[in-house]
């Protein structure tokens, strides 16, 4: 299961009472299930995003009306720029494939039942994630993108981090260091999900503030968007590290607090997914 990080093992209370052991078991169960809940919410939200991308961008392509892309992505389609338009189309196709592939890659039952599929799916996932990151850098710095310099730097940092996590995940897998491989694979999944985190975070923020706040919706620039451009991947990665530390901790309080935090994050993620679905995705289908 996702978030089963390196070094996490079932715990008992050495020399402790049966009551203390039972309490630890309950806390361990709560922590594990809180992570499963968040993962389930995230996978559902990402599948909705993949469906939207396939339906909207693929639909425009099927109808021969690529100018429709500009409704949701300024300069998504540029007349006469065949190479650039093709890059955008491939970027969207890859987004759908890696969204589905990433969810499958982190499902423990599938990994155990079909290890060969896990390995090949992982290779495809890593290859496409790196390729998508490079295309993303091209789109930001050479084709023109909305937002200011801080946003472009934040997005570029995400792309660089994806490549780094991909390289280290493969490196540790080839060396047989499976625990470290899984840790870096989790980091890769969260880094690749940065674009998705940006969208659900932005929509949740708009709903919470009953409209745009902290940025100009016309220029798509402002302090909140600059913050979100970095937070879209740094915050999820920070939560993963806190979760790993909680799993490794002997403190019942720390593990309980992390379980509660994961429950809160599950609710927040669900709210962001609902907002993005209603505001961003469904209106364009």
Residue pairs with C-beta under 8 A, 6 or more apart in sequence:
1 32
1 35
1 36
1 39
1 106
1 107
1 108
2 35
2 36
2 39
2 106
2 107
2 108
2 186
2 189
3 35
3 38
3 39
3 186
3 240
3 243
4 32
4 108
4 182
5 182
5 183
5 186
5 240
5 243
5 244
5 247
6 179
6 180
6 182
6 183
6 244
7 179
7 244
7 247
7 248
8 244
8 247
8 248
10 28
11 24
11 25
11 28
11 250
12 21
12 24
13 20
13 21
13 24
23 252
24 252
27 252
27 255
27 256
27 259
28 255
30 256
30 259
31 246
31 247
31 255
31 256
31 258
31 259
31 262
34 258
34 259
34 260
34 262
34 263
34 266
35 243
35 262
37 262
37 263
37 266
38 262
38 265
38 266
38 269
39 106
41 266
41 269
41 270
41 273
42 193
42 269
43 103
44 273
45 196
45 200
45 269
45 270
45 272
45 273
45 276
46 99
46 102
46 103
46 193
46 196
47 99
47 100
47 103
48 273
48 277
48 281
49 99
49 196
49 199
49 276
49 281
50 95
50 96
50 99
50 100
52 280
52 281
52 282
52 284
52 285
53 92
53 95
53 96
53 99
54 96
55 285
56 68
56 72
56 281
56 284
56 285
57 69
57 89
57 92
58 92
59 68
59 285
60 66
60 67
60 68
60 69
61 89
66 76
66 77
66 85
67 77
68 77
69 76
69 77
69 88
70 76
70 77
71 284
72 280
72 284
73 88
74 145
74 146
75 143
75 144
75 145
76 88
77 85
77 88
78 84
78 85
78 143
81 143
84 143
87 135
87 138
87 139
87 143
88 139
90 135
91 132
91 135
91 136
91 139
94 128
94 131
94 132
94 135
95 132
95 195
97 124
97 128
98 125
98 128
98 129
98 132
98 192
99 196
101 121
101 124
101 125
101 128
102 125
102 189
102 192
102 193
104 110
104 121
105 111
105 118
105 121
105 122
105 125
105 185
105 189
106 185
106 186
106 189
110 117
110 118
111 118
122 173
122 185
126 166
126 169
126 170
126 188
129 162
129 166
129 188
129 192
130 162
130 163
130 166
132 162
132 192
133 158
133 159
133 160
133 162
133 163
134 159
136 155
136 159
137 156
137 159
139 145
140 152
140 155
140 156
141 152
141 156
145 152
145 155
146 219
146 220
147 220
147 221
147 225
147 229
148 221
148 225
148 226
150 226
150 229
151 221
151 225
151 226
151 229
153 229
154 226
154 228
154 229
154 230
154 232
155 229
157 230
157 233
158 191
158 194
158 195
158 232
158 233
161 191
161 233
162 188
162 191
162 192
162 194
165 184
165 185
165 187
165 188
165 191
166 188
168 180
168 184
169 181
169 184
169 185
169 187
169 188
172 178
172 180
172 181
172 184
173 181
183 244
186 240
187 237
187 240
190 233
190 236
190 237
190 240
191 233
191 237
193 233
193 236
194 232
194 233
194 236
195 232
197 232
197 233
197 235
197 236
198 228
198 229
198 232
199 272
199 276
199 280
200 269
200 272
200 273
200 275
200 276
201 228
201 231
201 232
201 272
202 225
202 228
202 276
203 272
203 275
203 276
203 279
203 280
204 268
204 271
204 272
204 275
205 213
205 214
205 224
205 228
206 212
206 213
206 275
206 279
207 271
207 275
207 279
213 224
214 222
214 223
214 224
214 225
215 221
215 222
215 223
215 224
215 225
216 222
239 261
239 265
242 258
242 261
243 258
243 262
245 254
246 254
246 255
246 257
246 258
247 255
249 255
